[in-house]
Amino acid sequence: MEIFRAEKICVVEDNSTRTCRVCGKKMKLVRAVVDAESGGITHMFECACGKRLWDD
């Protein structure tokens, strides 16, 4: 049984306008994860100050 499998299937362009709640700078998209069963996408953003945000 295969529990976890990670495979890079594409590169996602960062066109987000998210800003950091701590310092106010633009956050960078660092990951986009697709749930194979539901088709849902979770985005992970990171700021230069170290703050991270998950959005799904």
N, C-alpha and C positions, 0 to 999 in steps of 0.2 A: 504494500500500500504506500502510495506517495503522499506524504503529508504536506511538505513544502517544496516548491520548485520556483526558482527565480530565473527569468530569462529576459534579456533585453531584446525588445522587438521593434523599437523605434526611438527616435529622438524627438522630444516635444519642444516646440518653440515657446520661449518664455514671453508671453504677451500680457502678463498679469499687471494689474495696477495696484496690487496689494501694498500697503504701507505698514511698517512696523508700529506696533502699539507702544513700544518702549521709547524709540528714538525718532520715529517719524520718517525714516528713509525707506526707499523702495525695497521690497523683499524679492529674493531671487527664487525661482522655481528650481528645486534640486532633485525632486523625484515625482514621478507619476506612476502609481501602482494600479493595475487593473485586476479586479476580482474575476477570475475566469467563470465562476458559477453564476454570479449575479450580473456581471458586466459593469458593475460600479467602479468608478475611478476615484482614487484618493490622491490628492496633491499635497506635497510637502514643500513648504516655503522656508527660506532661511534668510536672516538679515546679517549684515556685517557685524552687528553688535552681539550676535550669538543667539538671538531669539528665534525659535522655530514655531511654525504653525502648521497644523494638519487640517486640510479642508477636504470633505468628501461629499 
